[in-house]
Amino acid sequence: MIRFTRIHHLLLGVPVGALAAARAFYGGVLGLPEAPRPHPAATIWYVVGGIELHLQEVAEPVGPRSKPHPAFEVADLAGARQELAARGVAIEPASVLPDGRQRFFVRDPFGNRLELLQLA
C-alpha cells in the first residue's frame, strides 16, 4: 500500500497571457507569498502552510461552474470573508460540514474555485 504523507502542490490554470492578473489576485488580493521556481516556465508558485500552489497558463478555458479547487484553512473565516468582500470579491456560500467546519467559496478572476474554511 502506498503511504501518502501530505499534498505537495495544487495546480490551477489561468488563461494564456494572464499571469500578471493572477499575481495581482493571489499575491495582492489574497496576500500569498510568492515562491521561487526551480525552472523558468509560464507559472507562478506560492507556498501556503508548506503546500505549494502553482498557477500555470493553459489554453483551455476554466469556466465559472468548475468544481475542482484548493481549500485554504484560515484562522478567522469571518474576517477573511469581510476582507474579501471589501475588496469586491464575490462570496459563494457553502454548507457547514458535518464535522463543524465553516466554509465559503470565491472565484479567482479566471473562474477557478477557491474554498476558505475554518476548522471547528
Secondary structure, 3 states (H helix, E strand, C coil): CCCCCCCCEEEEEEECCCHHHHHHHHHHHCCCCEECCCCCCCEEEEEECCEEEEEEEECCCCCCCCCCCCEEECCCHHHHHHHHHHCCCCCEECCCCCCCCEEEEEECCCCCEEEEEECC
